[in-house]
Amino acid sequence: MIRVVLVNPEIPPNTGAIARTCAATDTELHLVEPLGFEISDRYLKRAGLDYWPYVKLTRHPNWASFVTSAAAAGGRLLGFSTRGNLDYWDCQFQPGDWLLFGRETAGLSPQMLAQCDGCLRIPMTQPQVRSLNLSVSAALGLFEARRQLIHRPALQARGNF
């Protein structure tokens, strides 16, 4: 099972949209504090609509607590960053991977990326565009992992490859 991790997210609607995506895909969502908003924020709730009861949400009080929890659960930490060295679609995703996304204004710190098993990037053609919206980035990463792990084996079994 793939897991999505938001480290210090700052913008409630982004987190709400990601929560909605996680609810729709039955994907665990992990939030690493501090958060730039209250979890009861109306913008957060509005973006997630009435899907919050379907979100498998875990909150971690800090980065160290998250790393300890992730190590105990197993799986690779895959950080998404504009400084990544591998295009996300070239990654061979594995069940149990943790997809990590940093805060909107700064991303994951170099220290956090150093603790990751891989550093992925979403390639962009226009050099003046620094990055994509956090919720778009999380959806791209999650759906590529799902495509590889869920849909590709099913298509191969049906002979569609």
NUVEXZA-815983 format. One record per atom (N, C-alpha, C): residue number from 0; residue in one letter; atom name; x, y, z. Coordinates in nm, 2 decimals, padded with zeros to 4 digits, m for minus. Example, Ala and Ser with C-alpha at 12.3 -4.5 7.8 and 13.67 -1.06 7.14 Angstrom:
<rs>
R; seq; type; atom; u; v; w
R; 0; A; N; 01.32; m00.57; 00.78;
R; 0; A; CA; 01.23; m00.45; 00.78;
R; 0; A; C; 01.32; m00.33; 00.78;
R; 1; S; N; 01.28; m00.22; 00.71;
R; 1; S; CA; 01.37; m00.11; 00.71;
R; 1; S; C; 01.29; 00.00; 00.79;
</rs>
This chain:
<rs>
R; seq; type; atom; u; v; w
R; 0; M; N; 00.08; m00.12; 00.00;
R; 0; M; CA; 00.00; 00.00; 00.00;
R; 0; M; C; 00.09; 00.12; 00.00;
R; 1; I; N; 00.07; 00.21; m00.09;
R; 1; I; CA; 00.14; 00.34; m00.10;
R; 1; I; C; 00.08; 00.43; 00.00;
R; 2; R; N; 00.17; 00.52; 00.06;
R; 2; R; CA; 00.12; 00.62; 00.16;
R; 2; R; C; 00.17; 00.75; 00.12;
R; 3; V; N; 00.08; 00.86; 00.14;
R; 3; V; CA; 00.12; 00.99; 00.11;
R; 3; V; C; 00.15; 01.07; 00.24;
R; 4; V; N; 00.26; 01.14; 00.23;
R; 4; V; CA; 00.30; 01.21; 00.35;
R; 4; V; C; 00.32; 01.36; 00.32;
R; 5; L; N; 00.26; 01.45; 00.39;
R; 5; L; CA; 00.28; 01.59; 00.38;
R; 5; L; C; 00.36; 01.64; 00.50;
R; 6; V; N; 00.47; 01.70; 00.47;
R; 6; V; CA; 00.56; 01.75; 00.58;
R; 6; V; C; 00.54; 01.90; 00.59;
R; 7; N; N; 00.49; 01.94; 00.70;
R; 7; N; CA; 00.47; 02.08; 00.73;
R; 7; N; C; 00.39; 02.16; 00.63;
R; 8; P; N; 00.27; 02.10; 00.58;
R; 8; P; CA; 00.19; 02.18; 00.48;
R; 8; P; C; 00.14; 02.31; 00.54;
R; 9; E; N; 00.13; 02.41; 00.45;
R; 9; E; CA; 00.09; 02.54; 00.50;
R; 9; E; C; m00.04; 02.59; 00.45;
R; 10; I; N; m00.09; 02.54; 00.34;
R; 10; I; CA; m00.21; 02.59; 00.28;
R; 10; I; C; m00.33; 02.49; 00.29;
R; 11; P; N; m00.43; 02.52; 00.37;
R; 11; P; CA; m00.54; 02.43; 00.39;
R; 11; P; C; m00.61; 02.37; 00.27;
R; 12; P; N; m00.64; 02.45; 00.16;
R; 12; P; CA; m00.70; 02.39; 00.05;
R; 12; P; C; m00.62; 02.28; m00.02;
R; 13; N; N; m00.49; 02.30; m00.02;
R; 13; N; CA; m00.40; 02.19; m00.08;
R; 13; N; C; m00.41; 02.06; 00.00;
R; 14; T; N; m00.41; 02.07; 00.13;
R; 14; T; CA; m00.42; 01.95; 00.21;
R; 14; T; C; m00.55; 01.89; 00.20;
R; 15; G; N; m00.66; 01.98; 00.19;
R; 15; G; CA; m00.79; 01.92; 00.18;
R; 15; G; C; m00.81; 01.85; 00.04;
R; 16; A; N; m00.75; 01.91; m00.06;
R; 16; A; CA; m00.76; 01.84; m00.19;
R; 16; A; C; m00.68; 01.71; m00.19;
R; 17; I; N; m00.57; 01.70; m00.13;
R; 17; I; CA; m00.49; 01.58; m00.12;
R; 17; I; C; m00.57; 01.48; m00.03;
R; 18; A; N; m00.63; 01.52; 00.07;
R; 18; A; CA; m00.71; 01.43; 00.15;
R; 18; A; C; m00.82; 01.37; 00.07;
R; 19; R; N; m00.88; 01.45; m00.01;
R; 19; R; CA; m00.99; 01.40; m00.10;
R; 19; R; C; m00.94; 01.30; m00.19;
R; 20; T; N; m00.82; 01.32; m00.25;
R; 20; T; CA; m00.76; 01.22; m00.34;
R; 20; T; C; m00.73; 01.10; m00.27;
R; 21; C; N; m00.68; 01.11; m00.14;
R; 21; C; CA; m00.64; 00.99; m00.06;
R; 21; C; C; m00.77; 00.91; m00.03;
R; 22; A; N; m00.88; 00.98; 00.00;
R; 22; A; CA; m01.01; 00.92; 00.03;
R; 22; A; C; m01.05; 00.84; m00.09;
R; 23; A; N; m01.05; 00.90; m00.21;
R; 23; A; CA; m01.10; 00.84; m00.33;
R; 23; A; C; m01.01; 00.71; m00.37;
R; 24; T; N; m00.89; 00.71; m00.33;
R; 24; T; CA; m00.80; 00.60; m00.36;
R; 24; T; C; m00.77; 00.50; m00.25;
R; 25; D; N; m00.84; 00.53; m00.13;
R; 25; D; CA; m00.82; 00.44; m00.01;
R; 25; D; C; m00.67; 00.44; 00.03;
R; 26; T; N; m00.61; 00.56; 00.02;
R; 26; T; CA; m00.46; 00.58; 00.05;
R; 26; T; C; m00.45; 00.65; 00.19;
R; 27; E; N; m00.35; 00.59; 00.27;
R; 27; E; CA; m00.32; 00.66; 00.39;
R; 27; E; C; m00.26; 00.80; 00.37;
R; 28; L; N; m00.30; 00.89; 00.45;
R; 28; L; CA; m00.25; 01.03; 00.45;
R; 28; L; C; m00.18; 01.06; 00.58;
R; 29; H; N; m00.06; 01.09; 00.58;
R; 29; H; CA; 00.02; 01.12; 00.70;
R; 29; H; C; 00.06; 01.27; 00.70;
R; 30; L; N; 00.03; 01.34; 00.81;
R; 30; L; CA; 00.06; 01.48; 00.82;
R; 30; L; C; 00.17; 01.50; 00.93;
R; 31; V; N; 00.28; 01.56; 00.89;
R; 31; V; CA; 00.39; 01.58; 00.98;
R; 31; V; C; 00.38; 01.73; 01.03;
R; 32; E; N; 00.37; 01.75; 01.16;
R; 32; E; CA; 00.36; 01.88; 01.22;
R; 32; E; C; 00.50; 01.94; 01.23;
R; 33; P; N; 00.50; 02.07; 01.24;
R; 33; P; CA; 00.39; 02.16; 01.25;
R; 33; P; C; 00.32; 02.19; 01.12;
R; 34; L; N; 00.19; 02.21; 01.13;
R; 34; L; CA; 00.10; 02.24; 01.02;
R; 34; L; C; 00.09; 02.40; 01.02;
R; 35; G; N; 00.07; 02.45; 00.90;
R; 35; G; CA; 00.05; 02.59; 00.89;
R; 35; G; C; m00.10; 02.64; 00.91;
R; 36; F; N; m00.18; 02.55; 00.97;
R; 36; F; CA; m00.32; 02.58; 00.99;
R; 36; F; C; m00.37; 02.48; 01.10;
R; 37; E; N; m00.49; 02.50; 01.14;
R; 37; E; CA; m00.56; 02.41; 01.24;
R; 37; E; C; m00.63; 02.31; 01.16;
R; 38; I; N; m00.63; 02.19; 01.20;
R; 38; I; CA; m00.69; 02.08; 01.13;
R; 38; I; C; m00.84; 02.10; 01.12;
R; 39; S; N; m00.90; 02.19; 01.20;
R; 39; S; CA; m01.04; 02.22; 01.20;
R; 39; S; C; m01.07; 02.33; 01.10;
R; 40; D; N; m00.96; 02.38; 01.04;
R; 40; D; CA; m00.98; 02.50; 00.95;
R; 40; D; C; m01.09; 02.48; 00.85;
R; 41; R; N; m01.18; 02.58; 00.83;
R; 41; R; CA; m01.29; 02.56; 00.74;
R; 41; R; C; m01.25; 02.54; 00.60;
R; 42; Y; N; m01.14; 02.60; 00.56;
R; 42; Y; CA; m01.09; 02.59; 00.42;
R; 42; Y; C; m01.04; 02.45; 00.39;
R; 43; L; N; m00.98; 02.39; 00.49;
R; 43; L; CA; m00.94; 02.25; 00.49;
R; 43; L; C; m01.06; 02.16; 00.47;
R; 44; K; N; m01.16; 02.18; 00.56;
R; 44; K; CA; m01.28; 02.10; 00.55;
R; 44; K; C; m01.35; 02.12; 00.42;
R; 45; R; N; m01.35; 02.24; 00.37;
R; 45; R; CA; m01.43; 02.27; 00.25;
R; 45; R; C; m01.36; 02.20; 00.13;
R; 46; A; N; m01.23; 02.20; 00.12;
R; 46; A; CA; m01.16; 02.14; 00.01;
R; 46; A; C; m01.17; 01.99; 00.01;
R; 47; G; N; m01.18; 01.93; 00.13;
R; 47; G; CA; m01.20; 01.79; 00.15;
R; 47; G; C; m01.35; 01.75; 00.14;
R; 48; L; N; m01.44; 01.85; 00.13;
R; 48; L; CA; m01.58; 01.83; 00.12;
R; 48; L; C; m01.62; 01.73; 00.24;
R; 49; D; N; m01.71; 01.64; 00.21;
R; 49; D; CA; m01.76; 01.55; 00.31;
R; 49; D; C; m01.69; 01.42; 00.31;
R; 50; Y; N; m01.57; 01.42; 00.26;
R; 50; Y; CA; m01.50; 01.29; 00.24;
R; 50; Y; C; m01.40; 01.27; 00.36;
R; 51; W; N; m01.39; 01.36; 00.46;
R; 51; W; CA; m01.30; 01.34; 00.57;
R; 51; W; C; m01.32; 01.21; 00.64;
R; 52; P; N; m01.45; 01.16; 00.66;
R; 52; P; CA; m01.46; 01.03; 00.73;
R; 52; P; C; m01.39; 00.92; 00.66;
R; 53; Y; N; m01.36; 00.93; 00.53;
R; 53; Y; CA; m01.30; 00.82; 00.45;
R; 53; Y; C; m01.15; 00.84; 00.44;
R; 54; V; N; m01.09; 00.94; 00.50;
R; 54; V; CA; m00.95; 00.96; 00.50;
R; 54; V; C; m00.88; 00.88; 00.61;
R; 55; K; N; m00.79; 00.80; 00.58;
R; 55; K; CA; m00.71; 00.73; 00.68;
R; 55; K; C; m00.60; 00.82; 00.72;
R; 56; L; N; m00.62; 00.90; 00.82;
R; 56; L; CA; m00.53; 01.01; 00.86;
R; 56; L; C; m00.45; 00.98; 00.98;
R; 57; T; N; m00.32; 01.00; 00.97;
R; 57; T; CA; m00.23; 00.99; 01.08;
R; 57; T; C; m00.15; 01.12; 01.10;
R; 58; R; N; m00.15; 01.17; 01.22;
R; 58; R; CA; m00.07; 01.29; 01.24;
R; 58; R; C; 00.06; 01.26; 01.32;
R; 59; H; N; 00.17; 01.32; 01.28;
R; 59; H; CA; 00.29; 01.30; 01.35;
R; 59; H; C; 00.34; 01.43; 01.41;
R; 60; P; N; 00.38; 01.43; 01.54;
R; 60; P; CA; 00.41; 01.56; 01.60;
R; 60; P; C; 00.53; 01.63; 01.55;
R; 61; N; N; 00.62; 01.56; 01.48;
R; 61; N; CA; 00.74; 01.62; 01.42;
R; 61; N; C; 00.81; 01.52; 01.32;
R; 62; W; N; 00.91; 01.56; 01.26;
R; 62; W; CA; 00.98; 01.48; 01.16;
R; 62; W; C; 01.04; 01.36; 01.22;
R; 63; A; N; 01.11; 01.37; 01.33;
R; 63; A; CA; 01.17; 01.25; 01.40;
R; 63; A; C; 01.07; 01.15; 01.43;
R; 64; S; N; 00.96; 01.19; 01.48;
R; 64; S; CA; 00.85; 01.09; 01.51;
R; 64; S; C; 00.80; 01.02; 01.39;
R; 65; F; N; 00.78; 01.09; 01.28;
R; 65; F; CA; 00.74; 01.03; 01.16;
R; 65; F; C; 00.85; 00.93; 01.11;
R; 66; V; N; 00.97; 00.96; 01.11;
R; 66; V; CA; 01.08; 00.87; 01.06;
R; 66; V; C; 01.08; 00.75; 01.14;
R; 67; T; N; 01.06; 00.76; 01.27;
R; 67; T; CA; 01.06; 00.64; 01.36;
R; 67; T; C; 00.94; 00.55; 01.33;
R; 68; S; N; 00.83; 00.61; 01.31;
R; 68; S; CA; 00.70; 00.54; 01.28;
R; 68; S; C; 00.72; 00.47; 01.14;
R; 69; A; N; 00.77; 00.54; 01.04;
R; 69; A; CA; 00.79; 00.49; 00.91;
R; 69; A; C; 00.88; 00.37; 00.91;
R; 70; A; N; 00.99; 00.38; 00.98;
R; 70; A; CA; 01.09; 00.27; 00.99;
R; 70; A; C; 01.03; 00.15; 01.05;
R; 71; A; N; 00.95; 00.17; 01.15;
R; 71; A; CA; 00.88; 00.05; 01.22;
R; 71; A; C; 00.78; m00.02; 01.12;
R; 72; A; N; 00.72; 00.06; 01.04;
R; 72; A; CA; 00.62; 00.01; 00.94;
R; 72; A; C; 00.68; m00.05; 00.82;
R; 73; G; N; 00.80; m00.01; 00.79;
R; 73; G; CA; 00.87; m00.06; 00.67;
R; 73; G; C; 00.83; 00.02; 00.54;
R; 74; G; N; 00.91; 00.01; 00.44;
R; 74; G; CA; 00.89; 00.07; 00.31;
R; 74; G; C; 00.99; 00.18; 00.29;
R; 75; R; N; 01.00; 00.22; 00.17;
R; 75; R; CA; 01.10; 00.33; 00.13;
R; 75; R; C; 01.04; 00.47; 00.14;
R; 76; L; N; 01.13; 00.56; 00.18;
R; 76; L; CA; 01.09; 00.70; 00.18;
R; 76; L; C; 01.13; 00.76; 00.05;
R; 77; L; N; 01.03; 00.81; m00.03;
R; 77; L; CA; 01.06; 00.87; m00.16;
R; 77; L; C; 01.02; 01.02; m00.15;
R; 78; G; N; 01.12; 01.10; m00.15;
R; 78; G; CA; 01.09; 01.24; m00.14;
R; 78; G; C; 01.08; 01.30; m00.28;
R; 79; F; N; 00.97; 01.39; m00.30;
R; 79; F; CA; 00.95; 01.46; m00.42;
R; 79; F; C; 01.01; 01.60; m00.40;
R; 80; S; N; 01.09; 01.64; m00.50;
R; 80; S; CA; 01.16; 01.77; m00.49;
R; 80; S; C; 01.20; 01.82; m00.63;
R; 81; T; N; 01.21; 01.95; m00.64;
R; 81; T; CA; 01.26; 02.01; m00.76;
R; 81; T; C; 01.41; 01.97; m00.78;
R; 82; R; N; 01.47; 01.93; m00.67;
R; 82; R; CA; 01.61; 01.89; m00.67;
R; 82; R; C; 01.63; 01.74; m00.69;
R; 83; G; N; 01.52; 01.67; m00.73;
R; 83; G; CA; 01.53; 01.53; m00.74;
R; 83; G; C; 01.62; 01.49; m00.86;
R; 84; N; N; 01.67; 01.36; m00.85;
R; 84; N; CA; 01.76; 01.31; m00.95;
R; 84; N; C; 01.70; 01.20; m01.04;
R; 85; L; N; 01.57; 01.17; m01.02;
R; 85; L; CA; 01.51; 01.07; m01.10;
R; 85; L; C; 01.37; 01.12; m01.13;
R; 86; D; N; 01.33; 01.12; m01.26;
R; 86; D; CA; 01.19; 01.15; m01.30;
R; 86; D; C; 01.10; 01.05; m01.23;
R; 87; Y; N; 00.99; 01.10; m01.17;
R; 87; Y; CA; 00.90; 01.01; m01.10;
R; 87; Y; C; 00.85; 00.89; m01.18;
R; 88; W; N; 00.83; 00.91; m01.31;
R; 88; W; CA; 00.77; 00.80; m01.39;
R; 88; W; C; 00.88; 00.69; m01.41;
R; 89; D; N; 01.01; 00.72; m01.39;
R; 89; D; CA; 01.11; 00.62; m01.40;
R; 89; D; C; 01.14; 00.55; m01.27;
R; 90; C; N; 01.08; 00.58; m01.17;
R; 90; C; CA; 01.09; 00.51; m01.04;
R; 90; C; C; 01.01; 00.38; m01.05;
R; 91; Q; N; 01.06; 00.27; m01.00;
R; 91; Q; CA; 00.99; 00.15; m00.99;
R; 91; Q; C; 00.93; 00.14; m00.85;
R; 92; F; N; 00.80; 00.19; m00.84;
R; 92; F; CA; 00.74; 00.20; m00.71;
R; 92; F; C; 00.71; 00.06; m00.66;
R; 93; Q; N; 00.71; 00.05; m00.52;
R; 93; Q; CA; 00.69; m00.08; m00.46;
R; 93; Q; C; 00.58; m00.06; m00.35;
R; 94; P; N; 00.51; m00.17; m00.32;
R; 94; P; CA; 00.41; m00.17; m00.22;
R; 94; P; C; 00.48; m00.12; m00.09;
R; 95; G; N; 00.42; m00.03; m00.01;
R; 95; G; CA; 00.47; 00.01; 00.11;
R; 95; G; C; 00.56; 00.14; 00.10;
R; 96; D; N; 00.57; 00.19; m00.02;
R; 96; D; CA; 00.65; 00.32; m00.04;
R; 96; D; C; 00.57; 00.43; 00.03;
R; 97; W; N; 00.65; 00.53; 00.08;
R; 97; W; CA; 00.60; 00.65; 00.14;
R; 97; W; C; 00.64; 00.76; 00.04;
R; 98; L; N; 00.54; 00.83; m00.01;
R; 98; L; CA; 00.56; 00.95; m00.10;
R; 98; L; C; 00.56; 01.07; m00.02;
R; 99; L; N; 00.67; 01.14; m00.01;
R; 99; L; CA; 00.69; 01.26; 00.08;
R; 99; L; C; 00.68; 01.38; 00.00;
R; 100; F; N; 00.61; 01.48; 00.05;
R; 100; F; CA; 00.60; 01.61; m00.02;
R; 100; F; C; 00.61; 01.72; 00.09;
R; 101; G; N; 00.70; 01.82; 00.07;
R; 101; G; CA; 00.73; 01.92; 00.16;
R; 101; G; C; 00.63; 02.04; 00.15;
R; 102; R; N; 00.65; 02.13; 00.24;
R; 102; R; CA; 00.56; 02.25; 00.25;
R; 102; R; C; 00.57; 02.33; 00.12;
R; 103; E; N; 00.46; 02.40; 00.09;
R; 103; E; CA; 00.45; 02.47; m00.04;
R; 103; E; C; 00.56; 02.57; m00.06;
R; 104; T; N; 00.61; 02.64; 00.04;
R; 104; T; CA; 00.70; 02.75; 00.01;
R; 104; T; C; 00.85; 02.70; 00.00;
R; 105; A; N; 00.88; 02.59; 00.06;
R; 105; A; CA; 01.02; 02.55; 00.06;
R; 105; A; C; 01.05; 02.40; 00.03;
R; 106; G; N; 00.94; 02.32; 00.02;
R; 106; G; CA; 00.96; 02.18; m00.01;
R; 106; G; C; 01.02; 02.10; 00.11;
R; 107; L; N; 01.09; 01.99; 00.08;
R; 107; L; CA; 01.15; 01.91; 00.18;
R; 107; L; C; 01.29; 01.97; 00.20;
R; 108; S; N; 01.34; 01.98; 00.32;
R; 108; S; CA; 01.47; 02.03; 00.35;
R; 108; S; C; 01.58; 01.93; 00.30;
R; 109; P; N; 01.70; 01.98; 00.27;
R; 109; P; CA; 01.81; 01.89; 00.23;
R; 109; P; C; 01.83; 01.78; 00.34;
R; 110; Q; N; 01.82; 01.81; 00.47;
R; 110; Q; CA; 01.83; 01.71; 00.57;
R; 110; Q; C; 01.73; 01.60; 00.56;
R; 111; M; N; 01.60; 01.64; 00.53;
R; 111; M; CA; 01.50; 01.54; 00.51;
R; 111; M; C; 01.52; 01.46; 00.39;
R; 112; L; N; 01.56; 01.52; 00.28;
R; 112; L; CA; 01.59; 01.45; 00.15;
R; 112; L; C; 01.70; 01.35; 00.17;
R; 113; A; N; 01.80; 01.39; 00.26;
R; 113; A; CA; 01.91; 01.30; 00.28;
R; 113; A; C; 01.87; 01.17; 00.35;
R; 114; Q; N; 01.76; 01.17; 00.42;
R; 114; Q; CA; 01.71; 01.06; 00.49;
R; 114; Q; C; 01.62; 00.97; 00.40;
R; 115; C; N; 01.59; 01.02; 00.28;
R; 115; C; CA; 01.50; 00.94; 00.19;
R; 115; C; C; 01.59; 00.84; 00.11;
R; 116; D; N; 01.52; 00.74; 00.07;
R; 116; D; CA; 01.58; 00.63; m00.01;
R; 116; D; C; 01.59; 00.67; m00.16;
R; 117; G; N; 01.51; 00.77; m00.20;
R; 117; G; CA; 01.51; 00.82; m00.33;
R; 117; G; C; 01.46; 00.96; m00.34;
R; 118; C; N; 01.50; 01.04; m00.43;
R; 118; C; CA; 01.46; 01.18; m00.45;
R; 118; C; C; 01.41; 01.19; m00.59;
R; 119; L; N; 01.28; 01.21; m00.60;
R; 119; L; CA; 01.21; 01.21; m00.73;
R; 119; L; C; 01.17; 01.35; m00.77;
R; 120; R; N; 01.17; 01.38; m00.90;
R; 120; R; CA; 01.13; 01.51; m00.95;
R; 120; R; C; 01.02; 01.49; m01.05;
R; 121; I; N; 00.94; 01.59; m01.07;
R; 121; I; CA; 00.84; 01.60; m01.17;
R; 121; I; C; 00.89; 01.69; m01.28;
R; 122; P; N; 00.93; 01.64; m01.39;
R; 122; P; CA; 01.00; 01.72; m01.49;
R; 122; P; C; 00.91; 01.83; m01.55;
R; 123; M; N; 00.96; 01.95; m01.58;
R; 123; M; CA; 00.88; 02.05; m01.64;
R; 123; M; C; 00.97; 02.11; m01.75;
R; 124; T; N; 00.90; 02.15; m01.86;
R; 124; T; CA; 00.97; 02.20; m01.98;
R; 124; T; C; 01.00; 02.34; m01.96;
R; 125; Q; N; 00.92; 02.42; m01.90;
R; 125; Q; CA; 00.94; 02.57; m01.89;
R; 125; Q; C; 01.03; 02.60; m01.77;
R; 126; P; N; 01.15; 02.64; m01.79;
R; 126; P; CA; 01.25; 02.66; m01.68;
R; 126; P; C; 01.21; 02.77; m01.59;
R; 127; Q; N; 01.12; 02.87; m01.63;
R; 127; Q; CA; 01.07; 02.97; m01.54;
R; 127; Q; C; 00.97; 02.93; m01.44;
R; 128; V; N; 00.91; 02.81; m01.46;
R; 128; V; CA; 00.82; 02.75; m01.37;
R; 128; V; C; 00.89; 02.67; m01.27;
R; 129; R; N; 00.89; 02.71; m01.14;
R; 129; R; CA; 00.97; 02.64; m01.04;
R; 129; R; C; 00.91; 02.51; m00.99;
R; 130; S; N; 00.78; 02.50; m00.98;
R; 130; S; CA; 00.72; 02.38; m00.93;
R; 130; S; C; 00.57; 02.39; m00.96;
R; 131; L; N; 00.51; 02.27; m00.93;
R; 131; L; CA; 00.36; 02.26; m00.95;
R; 131; L; C; 00.29; 02.28; m00.81;
R; 132; N; N; 00.16; 02.30; m00.81;
R; 132; N; CA; 00.09; 02.30; m00.69;
R; 132; N; C; 00.10; 02.17; m00.61;
R; 133; L; N; 00.11; 02.18; m00.48;
R; 133; L; CA; 00.13; 02.06; m00.40;
R; 133; L; C; 00.03; 01.95; m00.43;
R; 134; S; N; m00.10; 01.99; m00.44;
R; 134; S; CA; m00.20; 01.89; m00.46;
R; 134; S; C; m00.19; 01.82; m00.59;
R; 135; V; N; m00.14; 01.89; m00.69;
R; 135; V; CA; m00.12; 01.84; m00.83;
R; 135; V; C; 00.00; 01.74; m00.82;
R; 136; S; N; 00.11; 01.78; m00.75;
R; 136; S; CA; 00.23; 01.70; m00.74;
R; 136; S; C; 00.19; 01.57; m00.67;
R; 137; A; N; 00.12; 01.58; m00.56;
R; 137; A; CA; 00.08; 01.46; m00.48;
R; 137; A; C; 00.00; 01.36; m00.57;
R; 138; A; N; m00.10; 01.42; m00.64;
R; 138; A; CA; m00.18; 01.33; m00.73;
R; 138; A; C; m00.10; 01.27; m00.84;
R; 139; L; N; m00.01; 01.34; m00.90;
R; 139; L; CA; 00.08; 01.28; m01.00;
R; 139; L; C; 00.16; 01.16; m00.95;
R; 140; G; N; 00.22; 01.18; m00.83;
R; 140; G; CA; 00.30; 01.08; m00.77;
R; 140; G; C; 00.22; 00.96; m00.73;
R; 141; L; N; 00.11; 00.98; m00.67;
R; 141; L; CA; 00.02; 00.88; m00.62;
R; 141; L; C; m00.04; 00.80; m00.74;
R; 142; F; N; m00.09; 00.86; m00.84;
R; 142; F; CA; m00.15; 00.79; m00.95;
R; 142; F; C; m00.05; 00.71; m01.04;
R; 143; E; N; 00.08; 00.76; m01.05;
R; 143; E; CA; 00.18; 00.69; m01.12;
R; 143; E; C; 00.21; 00.56; m01.04;
R; 144; A; N; 00.23; 00.57; m00.91;
R; 144; A; CA; 00.25; 00.46; m00.82;
R; 144; A; C; 00.14; 00.35; m00.84;
R; 145; R; N; 00.02; 00.40; m00.83;
R; 145; R; CA; m00.10; 00.31; m00.85;
R; 145; R; C; m00.10; 00.25; m00.99;
R; 146; R; N; m00.07; 00.33; m01.09;
R; 146; R; CA; m00.07; 00.27; m01.22;
R; 146; R; C; 00.03; 00.15; m01.23;
R; 147; Q; N; 00.15; 00.17; m01.17;
R; 147; Q; CA; 00.25; 00.07; m01.18;
R; 147; Q; C; 00.21; m00.05; m01.09;
R; 148; L; N; 00.15; m00.03; m00.98;
R; 148; L; CA; 00.13; m00.14; m00.88;
R; 148; L; C; 00.00; m00.21; m00.90;
R; 149; I; N; m00.10; m00.13; m00.94;
R; 149; I; CA; m00.24; m00.19; m00.95;
R; 149; I; C; m00.28; m00.22; m01.10;
R; 150; H; N; m00.27; m00.12; m01.18;
R; 150; H; CA; m00.32; m00.14; m01.32;
R; 150; H; C; m00.23; m00.21; m01.41;
R; 151; R; N; m00.11; m00.20; m01.41;
R; 151; R; CA; m00.02; m00.27; m01.50;
R; 151; R; C; m00.03; m00.42; m01.49;
R; 152; P; N; m00.02; m00.48; m01.36;
R; 152; P; CA; m00.04; m00.62; m01.35;
R; 152; P; C; m00.18; m00.67; m01.40;
R; 153; A; N; m00.28; m00.59; m01.38;
R; 153; A; CA; m00.42; m00.63; m01.43;
R; 153; A; C; m00.42; m00.63; m01.58;
R; 154; L; N; m00.36; m00.53; m01.64;
R; 154; L; CA; m00.36; m00.53; m01.79;
R; 154; L; C; m00.28; m00.64; m01.85;
R; 155; Q; N; m00.17; m00.67; m01.78;
R; 155; Q; CA; m00.08; m00.78; m01.83;
R; 155; Q; C; m00.16; m00.91; m01.82;
R; 156; A; N; m00.23; m00.93; m01.71;
R; 156; A; CA; m00.31; m01.06; m01.69;
R; 156; A; C; m00.42; m01.07; m01.80;
R; 157; R; N; m00.47; m00.96; m01.84;
R; 157; R; CA; m00.58; m00.96; m01.95;
R; 157; R; C; m00.52; m00.97; m02.09;
R; 158; G; N; m00.39; m00.95; m02.10;
R; 158; G; CA; m00.33; m00.96; m02.23;
R; 158; G; C; m00.33; m00.82; m02.30;
R; 159; N; N; m00.35; m00.71; m02.23;
R; 159; N; CA; m00.36; m00.58; m02.29;
R; 159; N; C; m00.22; m00.52; m02.31;
R; 160; F; N; m00.11; m00.59; m02.28;
R; 160; F; CA; 00.02; m00.53; m02.30;
R; 160; F; C; 00.09; m00.61; m02.41;
</rs>
